[in-house]
């Protein structure tokens, strides 16, 4: 049988779907059955998107056209789902021609100096299936630059997984929607540019959109990263300053400057390689784009060296 990625629970504490026998004795006096995982998830995503739309409409500089690419966090939805909504709100408004979404995420479970493709032909989510685009996969495989993930590594990689329900939710009504999942390994600067050049023509096509999956600073002893510039204030303020320095460089679109920033500060941006590949895609696609971060948050506000946090940021890339 063709391998199919099985659905997994996306919500802490969400009910697990199970077969239910019809109960003729069920009445208003008895408890109703719990909502399905799909219903709970759909309600949660809609709530975040609605709040993001309300915040965007009251912002001084509201973004206009839909996104060609987005940078989105990938922590559990209870942590980063609200931040991700600001990017997916723009992706929802992408051009009518978009029928394919490239999903670039870092590897958390296996090391590779290359990029990896999935062996699956279909990804299943609680909101419906997302077919993997076999035509594009064939083109990428023909380059000889990609390896194939094991099913176990594919199943474990949350940087891809956490994007799938949002993609299905905001774009699933489009006929023929497919995804192109790519795990981006620990690439050298030369390999980052090589993959960026290879993928740039896909960004040029109006049929494609790109989702880059990344959290930002992982701060604390448990992450082995405790940079604190006390001139910036408390730890959380130093972390935010550090993240916004990197976000500004990403907005300027310079992969070499981003690499220098990472070398200088060693900021623990887990999706640094996918982000840099995107910067090269933008540089080589032959079309002018504008990148803008529209939301920033931290899982907690660190005040003491024993504290820890992860930062989340959403950016949208539009044609300029």
N, C-alpha and C positions, 0 to 999 in steps of 0.2 A: 504494500500500500504506500501511497505517497505520504511522506511525513507531514503532519499537520501540527502546528504549535497549539497546544491545548489552552483553553482559557484558565486563568488563575484569579483568585480573589484580589481585587484592586483596592478594597476598602477595609481598613481595620474594623473588625466587628460586624461587617456586613453579612447578611444571611447567605448561606450556601444554597444554591438552587437544588431541589431534589424532587423526585417524582411524588405527586400527591394523589391519593385515591379520592374520588368524589365523595363528599360527606353529606348525605341527605339530611342529617340532623343539624347541620350548621345553621345558626339563626343569629339575629342581631344580639341576642343575649350572650352568645359565645364569642370568644376572641376570634378576630379575622386572621387568616393566615398571613405570615410576614410577607412584605413585598419582595419581589424577585431581585436578585443582584443587579440585573439590568435596569430595573426601575429605580433602585436606590442610586446607582451610578449616574444614570441619566439626569435625575433630579439634582444631584450634587454638581455635575458639570454645568447644567443650565443655571444653577444658582451663582456659580462663580462667573460665568460668562455675562450674566445679567448685571452683576455688581461691577464687573470690569467695564461694561458698556456705560454704566451710569458714571463711573469715575472718569472714563475717557471723554464723555460728553461735557463734563464740567472742567476739564483740564484747559489751561490757557492755549495750548497748541495741540489741537486734536489731529491725529494722523488721518490722512485722507484715503488714498487707494489701498487696496488689499495687499498683503505681503507676497513677495516672491520667495522669501526665505524668512525663517524665524530661528532665534536661539531661545531654548526653553529648558527649564530645570527638569530634573528627573527623580527627585526624592519622592517618598510616599505622598499620595495626594493630600493627606491631612496636613502635611508640611508645605508642599509647594504647588498644590493644585490651583490655589487662588492666584498665585503669581503667574503660573503658566497660562491662565485664562486671558491675560492681557495680550499675549502673542497669538493664541488661537482665535481670539476675536478678530484679529486682522487677517489671519489665514482663512477664516470663514468667509471673508469678503474678497478673496483672491479672484483673479480673472475667471470668466466662465469656461475658458478653454482648459483649465487645469484638470487633469485626469490621473495624474501620477505624482506621488510624494516620495522623494528621497529622504530617508531617515538615517542620519549620521550620528553615531554614538560611540563613546569610548568603551574599551574593554575593561571590565572590573574583575574578570575571572580567569583570563588566560593571557599570556604574553605573545605578542606577534609584532614584528617590525613592519608588517604589511597591513593591508585592509582585508577584511573577511566578509564573505557572503553567506547567506543562509542556505541550508539544504532543503528547507521547507518550501512548498508551493503555496501555502496558505497560512495566514495567522488568524487565529480565532480570538475574539474578545467577547465579553458579555454583551456587547452592543451589536455584534455581527462580525462577519468575516472580512478580512482584507487580503485579497490575493496578492502574492508576490509576483512582480512583473518579470516573467520568464524571458521575454524578448530583450529587455534591457540587461538582465542578468547574463544572457548569452553574449551580448556585446562587451560587457565588462570582463567576463571570463576570458574572452578571446584576446584581451590585452596581455594576459599572462601575469598580471600584477596582483591578482587576488587569490586568497586561499578560501577554503570552505570551513565554516564552523562545525563542530560536532553538535548533534542535537542537544547534548547536555549543556554545553556552553551557551548555545542559543537560548535554551529555556531559562538559564540562570541570569542572562544579561538584562538587567532592569533598565539600562539606559535606552534601549529600544522599546521594551515592553510598556513602560509608563507613557509613551507617546501614542501608542496604538488606539486606546479608547477615545482619546481626544480627537485624533485624526478621523476615526470612524464616525464620531459624533458630529463634527463640524462639516465634514465633506462626504459623508457616507451616502447622501442622496444623489450624488453625481454618478451617472451611468458609467460603468467600466472603470471605476476607481481602483488603482493598484498602488502598491508600495514597493520601494526599492530599499530594503534594509541593508546598511553597511556598518560593520563594526570597524572603527578606525583604530589601528594599533599604535604602538609607541614609535611613531615615524620620525625619521631624521628630517632636518629642514629641507633637504633635497627631495625626499620622498613626499613631504607635504606639498611641495610645489608640483611634483609630478602628478600626484593624484588630483590636485586642484586643476591643473591643465586638462587632465583627462575628463573630469566631470564638468568643466566649464560649458561645453556646448549644450549640455542638458539644461543648465540654468538659463541659457539663451532662449530655449524653446518655451513658448507660452503654455505648453501642455504640462510643464513640470513646476513643482514647488519643492522647497528644501526645508527640512526640519533638522536643526542641529541640537543635540541633546547634551546639556552641560549644567552642572552646578558650579558655583563659584567657591570662594574661600572655605576650606574646611579647617576651622581653627580649634586648637586645644591639644593637650598632651596626647590624647588618644589618637589624634591625627598626625602627631609628631611635627606640628607646626604651631609655633607660638610667637610669631613676629608681632611686636608691639611698638609702634612709634608713639612714645608718650607725648610728643609734641602735638599729636592729633587729638588727645583727650583719652577717654576710657578705652578699654580694649575694643568694644564694639564700634566705637567711632574710628579707631585706627583701622579695623577690618573694613569698614565701609569706605574709608578713604582709599585703602589699597585696592579694593574691588573697583571703585569708580575710576581709579587711574587706568586699570586694565580695560574697563568698559569704554573709556574715552579713546583709547588706542584702537579698539575694535571698531568704533564708530568712524575713526579716520581711515580705516581700511588698510593699514600697513602691516603686513605679516612680519617683516623684519623688526619693526618697532615692537610688535607684540612679543616676538622671541626675545628681544633684549630685555623687555620688562620681566618676562618669566625668569630669565637668567639672573636678573638683579634681585628680585624679591622672592623667587621660588614659590609664588602664590599657588596654592593647591587647587587650581581650577581643573577639575577632572576631565573636562572636555576640551582641553587646550589644543589637542591635535585635530579633532573635528572642526573646531573654530578656525584654526589656521588654514585647514584645507578649504573652508568656505571663503576665507579672505583671498586665497589664491584663485578660487573659482570666480569671485567677483572681479578680480584684477584681470583675468584672462577671458571673460565671457564676451567682451566687446560691447557691453551695454553699461551705461552709467547707472549706479544705484546709490541709495542713501540708507545708511544703517542708523537706527535710533533705539536706544534702550528706553523702555516705557514703564518698567516696574522693577523695583529692587526690594528685597526683604531678607531677613535673617531668621533662622529657626529659633534663636534665643539671643538676648543681648548680653554679651559677656562683660562682666565687671570684675571678675576675680580670675587669677591664673588657673584655678581648678575648673573653671567653666569651659564649655565647648559650644560650638555653633557651626552651622553650614549656611552659606549665603546662596540666595536664589535671585536670578535676574532674567527678564524677558526682553528680547530685542526683536524688532521687525526690520526687514530689508525691503525697500520699495524702489521702483524705478524713479530716477530723478530727471 
